Amino acid sequence: MQTCVKTMLCVLALCFAPLADATVHDQLFRGSFDIPADQPASTAAAARFLTQATFGPTQGDVAYLMAQGYGEWIAEQLAKPATLGEPTIEAIANARTTGGQSVTNTIRLNRFFWQAVYAPDQLRQRMAYELSQIFVVSDQASDIGNNYMVPLSQYQDMLAKSAFLPYAQLLLNVTDHPMMGRYLNAFRNVKATFVGGVQTTSPDENYAREVMQLFSIGLIMRNPDFSPVIQNGTTVPTYDQNVITQTAKVFTGFTWSDAPTNPPTFNGGGLTFAAQYAPMACWGTELFPASSNQMRHDISVKTVLGDGGASTTSSIAANQTCAQDVTDELAIIATHPNVAPFISRQLIQRFVESNPSSAYIARITIVFNTPGNDLGDVIAAILTDPEAENPPPLCGSANCDSYGKLREPVLRLTELWRAFNAQAPAPDQYGQIAMIGGGGFLGSFGQAPLESPTVFNFYLPDYQQPGVFADNGLYSPELQITNESTTYSTADTYYGFTAKAYQGMASPPTDRPLIDLSSLTANANNPAAMVTTLDADLFYGGMSAAMQSTLTGMLTNLSGASAQEKAWSAIYVAMLSPEFATQR
Amino acid sequence: MSFSGKSRRQFLRNLGCVACGGTAAALLPQLRMLGTALASTSVASTYQALVCVYLYGGNDAWNMLVPFDNTRYNTYAASRSGVYDPVNNPGGLGLALPTGSQVALQKIVDGNDSNSATNQYFLHPSMPEMTSLFNQGHLAFVVNAGSLVRPITMSDYNSSSANYPSQLFSHADQTNQWQQAYAMEASTLGWGGQCGDALSAGNSYKTLSPCISVAGANRFEVGVSTIPYQISSGGLTNLAGVCNPTPCSGVSSSSVRDNALNTLLAETYANDFAGNYSSTFQLGRELFNVLSPGLAGITLNTAFPAGNSLGAQLQIVAKMIKLSMAQNYATRQIYFVNLGSFDLHSGMMTGNNDHAALLTTLSQALNAFWTCMGPGDVDAQSNVTLFTMSEFARTLQSNGSGSDHGWGTVQMALGGAVRGGKLYSNGGGPITGFPNQALNAPNNFPRGQMIPGIGVEQYAATLAQWMGITSPTDLATIFPNLGQFGTNNLGFV
């Protein structure tokens, strides 16, 4: 983690050498020298940064960031251990099973949102969530469903624990995870079979294809700034179907870690939750001689992805162990020159903006590719880049600005909860803390954690909304789930978490957190003051004058309503506003 | 002339005309904008609609339509790694040859082929409703269609990568190529949306897009001036805490919030994201006001299958068609619905959501929709043509428990206007007929991925012509590569 801190400080606009060890500095000078050199320019700037970096700013976090400065805050966050979901979820699942109750993904979703709102390792949790939108697995697949809810929750933990590791280590952890195995079919994938010398089956190609198309390098060669490499007037494919068929052989032989080997039962195992999330075993020559029909890994020579340069293919030798084949393959993928721009661009899209400049991507590519650096360095560089910190001034006419992104519906909800000190219900008799209310969010939002309809996530990084985005070659991923129907269903969901879930209401629900309206009701007879509070809490001080005027007028016209209704009305309408839907 | 994103934006702004496609289109042909020629296409005023059923993930169509004669069936079964048997051949993907009473439920005869040695097929046992509709002449199969840049053979494929589309076998890319009906490059425009551009002039209620999706965003329905209206299979629900319809008549807390929301949505936004969000939300409110009371007054006599996600989508399509016809909203509409989970790399022959379960869902939903369009209900069987798209068929050869990505596939067209009871497999190119299913036969790959004999644009253009887009100029604009193919109309509708 030392590397992270060092690199991160070096990309800060205000860094200077004496601050290289920021922790020591703070311990020495706290009290006598309070203002960190990289303190946010304002509490609004701090709240804006926290909107990018966390599940939403709280007043406490804004104050803390002001005191620490960006560098120290990030260094602390990178060092925080992962808050885990699986141990709690497993305990709830066991208690419910004992009590004769159903075990479904609601348990996982409740815990996810509890962590999103309350976990101290905000940057790690947020990174894990965004990584789950790149390295997609989903309970929507029948091979996972509700049956593997517990190990699926450990996949999220794995992402949290891997969030700031080197990319190659993350890719290995993803590849070895049995939930990824089940989702993209490396699990129980076996070498080709032959009958009478005639090949009758071939290895499953699913993981071989998607690990390259979606998790690492993409379909065409990229320059360090993500622009396509053009040769003879056209783009250059990264691989062809033959490479896929060959790479499929690498990902053969995987099964549960506890599948019995004596007597061998390849389709056995998976008997405990621990076995369902432990890295998969591979039945290669490390376990059985090549002559044994129990040896399920393909040990023939494999002609796989090249180095992205002169060599269009490379070769993995015959007769290796499964572990060696996978190590070789992932090393080839992870060192491909496409990885840094391909992954960096998507991370920027998830945290900062849908259309990063070429220069921004190129700057992150350099950090990504610096020897010794890890994904902690990458996310630090993304968040402290001048393009993330300094939005261009807002221009004056319609559609003159494409900076920023649409906020994910999930994040708009967590931002609400964190801004208004949401109080979660007490754990029920099984230890579960209810967060999500009666239904899931996939239908209403078009997204929910680890519930993507397909491996292509809820939206594509290259989605272009018809109209101004498509016409100008711009991307707008989150608009893919924003339509006449989901604007309504998302709003209705927010209504249930604002108007129908605040502290002090009569008969409050017990299946979701209650927000604290006191910062608004304190000024119930001062509409302008209420709007100022809302502006600071949800808009980092960026609410337009027109919107302030509209909300002030609305609150004035609600003079007959209770203080609570004024407060939730302001929050609810603000949450539906185009300005809150946008992160800029 | 070439524009970067920013300069293109500046250019459009300098025209003083970001929203109006016509002028800019004439100057920016590389945007594949259509201009006004298409918008003025006039069609007969009788209502017609296309309903696209997209099967996401790549339907294993070679188990949907299977040769029945012994010679070809045996080839099929061998290529599918044998007939599936849970005990003796769990890795096999082949379907058993129908026998006894199953024959009547599965067997079809191709009305385009008089040779009894080659004209017999059977459908998957989960699709008896489709067998019946085929035998009644309402359902047709288009065989071995796929994305192509021009008709080719294996030797063309091997001679140059310019002879076939880029990124073959990739879900996302093949899906786009089907939805664009154009495989030369990625576009933001789909063929359904461009048909909408051309046909919308005849629709009287212009706020309602000619393209309507019950399955979320899709490229198929995006045109130059056409953006699909998106509705959920559950229909329309009220917006909580405000007025439905908007505005309210009296003054209340709801009306105050409603006014504030509408004011915010009506603002001009400099930022593209805010602007798009507000215009989408606003359009939703405007259409809700009109469609919600209308849909509430529509009843269907046909029962759609319960627990069938595709059936639920087709039910709201049926209501929208009935409403649109009754209110004369439109003379031409294009709907988009979907069914997912066809990417059966594993569990294809067994499990909760195997191929049989998916085809049951498909067959029962389509059958209910056909019934609903019948004389006792919506009464528009000849006005509505339903068709499938799916990005590819799959490898004939098993991977042990499923199949991998292929290329040429089989699609279905259903409707009173469909010339059904027939297989359509001749696009005028070098590959015709139902493919030889031997692995490594002359025009397929080692695992049984077929080079298509029919291009997507031929399939799409046939449907577009039925909708009334017949001028060669219009067809060439929507399907720029259509001229590469032997015929622009396959004749199935």
Contacts between the chains, C-beta under 8 A, distances in Angstrom:
chain1	res1	chain2	res2	distance
A	141	B	341	8.0
A	142	B	341	7.4
A	142	B	347	7.2
A	142	B	351	6.3
A	142	B	352	5.1
A	142	B	353	4.1
A	143	B	346	6.9
A	143	B	347	6.8
A	184	B	345	7.8
A	185	B	345	4.4
A	185	B	346	4.9
A	185	B	399	8.0
A	185	B	402	7.5
A	188	B	346	7.7
A	188	B	400	7.9
A	188	B	401	7.6
A	189	B	399	7.3
A	189	B	400	7.2
A	190	B	400	5.4
A	193	B	91	7.0
A	193	B	400	7.2
A	199	B	397	8.0
A	200	B	81	4.6
A	200	B	82	7.2
A	200	B	91	7.7
A	200	B	397	7.3
A	200	B	398	7.2
A	201	B	81	5.3
A	201	B	91	5.5
A	201	B	397	6.4
A	201	B	398	4.6
A	201	B	399	5.9
A	201	B	400	5.1
A	202	B	395	7.6
A	202	B	397	5.9
A	202	B	398	8.0
A	202	B	399	5.8
A	202	B	404	7.6
A	202	B	447	5.8
A	203	B	399	6.1
A	203	B	400	7.8
A	204	B	345	5.0
A	204	B	346	6.7
A	204	B	399	4.1
A	204	B	400	6.9
A	204	B	401	7.8
A	204	B	402	6.9
A	204	B	404	6.6
A	205	B	345	7.4
A	205	B	399	7.2
A	205	B	404	4.3
A	205	B	405	6.8
A	206	B	343	7.6
A	206	B	345	4.2
A	206	B	404	7.1
A	209	B	169	7.5
A	209	B	170	7.4
A	209	B	405	7.5
A	213	B	170	6.3
A	219	B	166	8.0
A	219	B	167	5.3
A	219	B	170	6.5
A	219	B	173	7.2
A	235	B	166	7.5
A	237	B	166	6.7
A	237	B	167	7.2
A	241	B	168	6.6
A	241	B	169	5.5
A	241	B	445	7.9
A	244	B	169	7.1
A	245	B	447	7.7
A	248	B	399	8.0
A	248	B	404	8.0
A	354	B	273	7.6
A	394	B	270	5.3
A	394	B	271	7.1
A	395	B	270	5.1
A	396	B	270	6.5
A	397	B	268	7.5
A	397	B	270	6.4
A	398	B	18	7.8
A	398	B	268	4.8
A	398	B	269	6.5
A	398	B	270	6.6
A	398	B	275	6.2
A	399	B	9	7.9
A	399	B	18	6.4
A	399	B	269	7.8
A	399	B	270	7.2
A	399	B	272	5.5
A	399	B	275	5.5
A	400	B	13	7.7
A	400	B	270	5.2
A	401	B	270	4.6
A	401	B	271	4.6
A	401	B	272	6.6
A	402	B	271	7.3
A	402	B	272	4.6
A	402	B	273	7.7
A	403	B	271	7.1
A	404	B	271	6.6
A	404	B	273	6.1
A	405	B	273	6.4
A	406	B	273	4.7
A	406	B	277	6.5
A	446	B	216	7.2
A	453	B	340	6.2
A	454	B	56	7.0
A	454	B	57	7.5
A	454	B	171	7.9
A	454	B	340	6.8
A	454	B	343	7.8
A	456	B	171	7.3
A	456	B	172	6.2
A	460	B	172	7.1
A	463	B	217	7.3
A	464	B	188	5.2
A	465	B	276	5.7
A	466	B	188	6.7
A	466	B	193	7.7
A	466	B	222	4.6
A	466	B	223	7.9
A	466	B	226	7.9
A	466	B	227	4.6
A	467	B	227	6.7
A	467	B	276	6.8
A	468	B	9	7.8
A	468	B	18	7.0
A	468	B	272	5.3
A	468	B	275	7.2
A	468	B	276	7.0
A	469	B	272	6.4
A	469	B	276	7.2
A	470	B	188	3.9
A	470	B	222	7.5
A	471	B	8	7.1
A	471	B	9	7.7
A	471	B	12	7.0
A	471	B	31	6.8
A	472	B	5	4.5
A	472	B	6	7.5
A	472	B	8	5.7
A	472	B	9	4.6
A	472	B	12	8.0
A	473	B	4	7.5
A	473	B	5	3.8
A	473	B	8	7.0
A	474	B	5	5.8
A	474	B	272	7.0
A	476	B	272	7.4
A	476	B	273	6.8
A	476	B	276	7.0
A	479	B	217	7.8
A	479	B	273	7.4
A	479	B	276	5.9
A	479	B	277	7.6
A	480	B	216	7.6
A	480	B	217	4.7
A	481	B	216	7.1
A	481	B	217	7.3
A	482	B	276	7.6
A	482	B	277	6.2
A	482	B	280	6.1
A	483	B	213	7.9
A	483	B	216	6.9
A	483	B	217	6.6
A	483	B	230	3.6
A	483	B	280	6.2
A	483	B	284	7.7
A	484	B	229	6.1
A	484	B	230	5.2
A	484	B	231	6.9
A	484	B	280	6.2
A	484	B	281	7.8
A	484	B	283	6.0
A	484	B	284	3.3
A	484	B	287	6.4
A	484	B	288	7.9
A	485	B	230	5.1
A	485	B	231	5.6
A	485	B	232	4.4
A	485	B	284	7.3
A	486	B	230	7.7
A	487	B	277	7.5
A	487	B	280	6.1
A	487	B	281	4.4
A	487	B	284	5.5
A	488	B	236	7.8
A	488	B	237	6.4
A	488	B	239	5.4
A	488	B	284	6.2
A	488	B	288	7.6
A	489	B	232	7.1
A	489	B	237	7.2
A	491	B	239	5.8
A	491	B	240	6.6
A	492	B	237	6.9
A	492	B	238	7.9
A	492	B	239	6.8
A	492	B	240	4.6
A	495	B	240	3.7
A	495	B	241	5.2
A	496	B	240	7.6
A	499	B	240	7.4
A	499	B	241	5.8
A	544	B	267	7.8
A	546	B	267	5.7
A	547	B	264	6.2
A	547	B	267	7.4
A	550	B	260	5.4
A	550	B	263	4.8
A	550	B	264	5.8
A	551	B	260	6.5
A	553	B	260	7.1
A	554	B	256	5.6
A	554	B	257	6.6
A	554	B	259	7.3
A	554	B	260	3.8
A	557	B	256	4.5
A	557	B	259	7.9
A	558	B	253	6.1
A	558	B	256	5.4
A	558	B	257	8.0
A	560	B	253	7.9
A	561	B	253	5.3
A	565	B	253	6.3
A	569	B	241	7.6
A	569	B	253	7.0
A	569	B	256	7.7
A	569	B	257	5.4
A	572	B	241	6.0
A	572	B	257	7.3
A	573	B	257	5.6
A	573	B	260	5.2
A	573	B	261	5.5
A	573	B	264	7.2
A	576	B	261	6.0
A	576	B	264	7.6
A	576	B	281	7.5
A	577	B	261	7.9
A	577	B	264	4.8
A	578	B	264	6.5
A	578	B	265	6.9
A	578	B	267	7.2
A	578	B	269	5.7
A	578	B	274	3.9
A	578	B	275	7.3
A	578	B	277	4.9
A	578	B	278	4.0
A	578	B	281	7.6
A	579	B	264	7.7
A	579	B	269	8.0
A	579	B	274	6.0
A	581	B	273	7.2
A	581	B	274	6.6
A	581	B	277	4.5
A	582	B	271	5.6
A	582	B	273	4.5
A	582	B	274	4.4
A	582	B	277	6.9
A	584	B	271	6.1
A	584	B	273	7.8
